[in-house]
Amino acid sequence: MLNQMLKAKIHRASVTMCNLNYEGSISIDENLIIAAGLNEYEKVLVVDLNNGARFETYIIKAEKGSCEIGLNGAAARLVEIDDKIIIIAFALYNEEELKSHKPKIIFVDEKNNIINK
């Protein structure tokens, strides 16, 4: 049996840009992607702490060191610049993998700089 569990999350990131005229996705600073153990094009759940919106999209890389968290396409209508969001990824794990599984939780400051790993 496989269990769907938290793989990683980026907690309280600040939205830095919204772009309606894009095909869709969330752009995340590549440093944050690496730190969280995420992958470009991976499906994520996004939760907006300001308005309660919850939606799924996929990751695209933003420039390393840019601190960018950008919502593109239709998702840009669900957030505002400076909103605080949580970016969550899940994965399937078997019983053996669960024995040692620990999700990666990344906390960021107001400017999306990593404050712990």
Sequence and secondary structure as in RCSB ss.txt:
>XXXX:A:sequence
MLNQMLKAKIHRASVTMCNLNYEGSISIDENLIIAAGLNEYEKVLVVDLNNGARFETYIIKAEKGSCEIGLNGAA
ARLVEIDDKIIIIAFALYNEEELKSHKPKIIFVDEKNNIINK
>XXXX:A:secstr
 EEEEEEEEEEEEE  EEESSSS EEEEEHHHHHHHT  TT EEEEEETTT  EEEEEEEEE TTS  EEEEGGG
GGG  TT EEEEEEEEEEEHHHHTT   EEEEE TTS EEE 
